[in-house]
Amino acid sequence: MARKTSPRIAPTASPRHFWLAGLGFVSIASRRAVSTAGTAADRAVRARQDVMAAMQKARSRATAATTDLRDRIEAGAERMNAVVEDALSPLVAKLRQGKSKRVVRRGRKPVAKKSRRAAVAKKQVARRTRRG
């Protein structure tokens, strides 16, 4: 048997076709907009979590570094204290022996009465003003 060929019918677009295509486009666009908004929100949440994790790491590193530095400074201060104490112990022993002697202090010499009175007299002299 011979095949029958159907005549090719050229599709014609009617207003109904445009209406249905527009509805499909709006439907697909709204789905993509919702999914894009959800993806953007997820990315923002992940970025915030990454920033918080980085801040926590930086804080823990800084704390560890300052703790290590404080321990090293304290150890160095203890060593320096021991060295200074050993170096100054003979001097301190000599000073303690010298403390047992009582040192007599000299007072200030009294100022002559005449010079005190002259200084007070100069201050009390009133100045004359010129009236004119």
Residue pairs with C-beta under 8 A, 6 or more apart in sequence:
none
